[in-house]
Amino acid sequence: MDQLEGFLVEGKEHMVRKLKKSIYKVNQASKQWYLKFNDIIISFEFKENIVDWCINSKVSGSKFIFLILYVDGILFVSNDLDLLYKN
């Protein structure tokens, strides 16, 4: 996690606050989960859809993979099983 804007302490930018309760009960939990998920997906060369952020795609010639994120589930759609298993 990163420190929130406006709450940075000079000289302690690398430190974060200790949580007193589970992150899953914090309003920012879903945002933090999505940001981490998105970083990982982009590292696998998936491109984010500009219309809907929950759809990522990877195209290789005529082969494609769509990764669709919905609440707490992920749906993979592909026209080539080898490409799907390779990624």
C-alpha positions in Angstrom: 0.0 0.0 0.0 1.0 3.6 -0.5 0.5 6.5 1.7 -2.6 8.6 0.8 -2.1 11.9 -0.9 -2.1 14.7 1.7 -0.9 12.3 4.5 2.7 12.0 3.4 5.3 12.6 6.2 8.5 14.3 5.1 11.4 11.8 5.2 9.0 8.8 5.7 7.5 8.5 2.2 8.4 4.8 2.1 6.5 4.0 5.3 2.8 3.1 5.5 0.2 3.1 8.3 -0.4 0.1 10.5 -4.0 -1.1 10.0 -6.1 -1.8 13.1 -8.5 -4.0 11.2 -8.5 -6.3 8.2 -8.0 -4.5 4.8 -11.2 -6.3 3.6 -13.3 -4.0 5.8 -11.6 -0.9 4.5 -13.3 1.1 1.7 -10.1 1.2 -0.3 -9.6 -2.6 -0.3 -11.2 -3.3 -3.7 -9.3 -0.4 -5.3 -6.0 -1.7 -3.9 -6.8 -5.3 -5.0 -7.6 -4.0 -8.5 -4.4 -2.0 -8.8 -2.3 -5.0 -7.8 -4.2 -7.2 -10.1 -3.8 -4.8 -13.0 0.0 -4.5 -12.4 0.3 -8.2 -12.7 -1.9 -8.5 -15.8 0.0 -5.8 -17.6 3.3 -7.6 -16.7 2.0 -10.5 -18.8 1.5 -8.1 -21.8 -2.3 -7.8 -21.6 -3.8 -4.5 -22.8 -6.5 -2.8 -20.8 -9.7 -2.0 -22.7 -10.2 1.8 -22.8 -14.0 1.5 -22.7 -14.3 -1.0 -19.8 -11.3 -1.4 -17.3 -12.4 -4.8 -16.3 -11.6 -6.3 -19.7 -8.1 -7.0 -20.8 -6.9 -8.5 -24.0 -3.9 -10.1 -25.6 -3.7 -10.5 -29.4 -1.1 -12.5 -31.3 -1.9 -12.5 -35.0 -5.4 -14.1 -35.4 -5.2 -15.6 -31.9 -6.6 -13.7 -28.9 -7.3 -14.0 -25.2 -9.8 -11.9 -23.3 -9.5 -11.7 -19.5 -12.8 -10.4 -18.0 -12.8 -9.5 -14.3 -16.1 -9.5 -12.5 -16.3 -8.8 -8.7 -14.2 -11.7 -7.4 -14.1 -13.9 -10.5 -12.0 -14.0 -13.7 -13.3 -15.3 -17.0 -10.8 -16.3 -19.8 -12.0 -16.4 -23.4 -9.7 -17.5 -26.2 -9.9 -18.9 -29.7 -6.7 -21.0 -29.2 -6.1 -23.3 -26.2 -2.3 -23.4 -26.7 -2.1 -19.6 -26.3 -4.4 -19.8 -23.3 -2.2 -22.5 -21.6 1.0 -20.7 -22.5 -0.1 -17.5 -20.7 
